[in-house]
Amino acid sequence: MNAPTQMPTDNDPLRFERWRPVLADSVQEVFSMMVGAQVVIPDQEPSLISEVTGMVGLAGELCGVLCVRCSKDAASKIASHMLGIPVTEADQHRSDSVGEICNMVAGNFKAKIDGLQDKCMLSVPTVITGEDYQFHSLAVGKRIEIGFIFEGEPLWIGLELRS
């Protein structure tokens, strides 16, 4: 685990972009520790498949939402790894698993930002599933989105903050 990153001031023009590698590290650490698998950032952005979206709200010093978006297949693979069960038996656990991964990434991320741990609260995870929905956040402001590959499946992590 790396040393905490300083919480940039509002007049810092690079404030938000400095958090991109922090968020990427958080995702990779959580998948390594809790899923027992690696995620990689590919050379080219993977396609965005949103069949399962997990969301955790952030409130306090940092306000916004962190989300995990993936296919049903990716969500089932996550559940399979987390629970140590065959992927064919994991479908009923995919929503809980994606919600928990989202929660752990949000917690890991805020712990890496110096001074944020006790000044930012996380909501209970919410998970949306289906094939015909669009995700719109009211946290209009800055956005980081990072595409990963997990076991051959695209996985997107997004952090949207209210400015």
Secondary structure as GFF3:
##gff-version 3
##sequence-region A 1 163
A	DSSP	beta_strand	5	6	.	.	.	ID=ss1
A	DSSP	three_ten_helix	17	19	.	.	.	ID=ss2
A	DSSP	alpha_helix	20	30	.	.	.	ID=ss3
A	DSSP	pi_helix	31	35	.	.	.	ID=ss4
A	DSSP	beta_strand	52	60	.	.	.	ID=ss5
A	DSSP	beta_strand	64	70	.	.	.	ID=ss6
A	DSSP	alpha_helix	72	83	.	.	.	ID=ss7
A	DSSP	three_ten_helix	87	89	.	.	.	ID=ss8
A	DSSP	three_ten_helix	91	93	.	.	.	ID=ss9
A	DSSP	alpha_helix	94	112	.	.	.	ID=ss10
A	DSSP	beta_strand	113	114	.	.	.	ID=ss11
A	DSSP	beta_strand	120	122	.	.	.	ID=ss12
A	DSSP	beta_strand	126	129	.	.	.	ID=ss13
A	DSSP	beta_strand	141	150	.	.	.	ID=ss14
A	DSSP	beta_strand	153	162	.	.	.	ID=ss15
###
